[in-house]
Amino acid sequence: MIDYSEKRDFIRMPIRCPIALRDPAAELTDQAKLLDLSATGIRFISPRSLDQGARLQVTLSPENPITPPLEAEVAVIRCDEIEDGFETAATIETMAPAVYTEEA
């Protein structure tokens, strides 16, 4: 029997890669570092502080072109200052459908 102590509904998957953050309200675009992802949330290191409740557009572009980018709108839950930026947790509000392109 597997002894799994995670109390969340969905497991967090550690993923370390760059992501693009777009803040439509502030008309800003930043690069951030993704830390982990689950079916309903995301955690990343932002270069600036983000307000609780702020809505952002997030784009994760995989290195392999066979995989389409993940595009989502998220809402910030918390943002804590750390040594190399601001550790931010957000809920995924909507996710754009994956669009696969045919290679010529």
N, C-alpha and C positions, 0 to 999 in steps of 0.2 A: 504494500500500500504506500502511495506517495504521501509524504507529510508536507503539505503546502500551507504556510502560515499567512500568506497574503490575504488581506481582508477586502481588497478591492474587487469589483465585479469583473474588471478586465486587467490582465497582466501588463505591466509596463515593459516595453522592449527597449533595452539600451541601444541607442543609435547615436553615433558621434559623426556629425557631418554639418556642413554649413547650410543655412536656410536664409531665405530672403523674407524680411518683415516689411509690410507696407501698412502705414498708419494713415488711412484716408482722412481722418479728422485733422491731423497735423500736416498732411501732405508731405510725409517723410517716408523714405525707404532706407532700411538698415540691413546689414548682414549680421546674423546671429549664429550661435553654435547650438545645434540640437543636442539634447542630452538623452531624452527618452520620449517614447510615444506609446499611447494605448488607443483603444477603440474610441475613447471619449475625451482624451486629454493629451497635452503636450507639455514638455518642460524644456526650457532652453536658457542660454545665457545671452542677454541683450546688452548692447553697448550703452544703453541709457535706461533710466528709470521709467517704468510704465505704470499708469494709474490703474487701480483695481476697477474692473468693469470696462476698460478700454477694449475696443474691438479692432482686431488686426487681420490683415490678409497674410497668410503664410504660404510660401512656396518652397517645397523640397524638391530639388532637381537631382535625380540619381546620376551617377557618373556613366552608367551604362545606358546608351540611348534607346535600348529596347524596352526599357521601363519608363512609362510616362511620369511626368512630375505629379507630385501630390500637392493639390491646392485646396486650402481650407480657410474658413473664417473662424477666428477664435476669440474668446473673451477672457481677459486677464483675471485670474483669481487672486494671485499674490505676486509680489515682486520684492525680493530682498537683496540688498547690496552685498556683494561678496568681493573677494580680492581682485578678480579679473572682469568685473561687470556687474550685472544684475540677474540673479537667478529668478526666472519667471515661470510660473505655472499658469496654464490656461485650459479652458474647456473648449473642445471642438464643437462649434455651433452648426456649421454646415461644411460639407465637403463637395468639391466639384467632381463630376464624373470623370473617370480616366479616359483620355483620348489617345488612342493608338494610331500612329501614322505608319503607312506602308513605306518601306524603303525601296528606292528604285533599283 
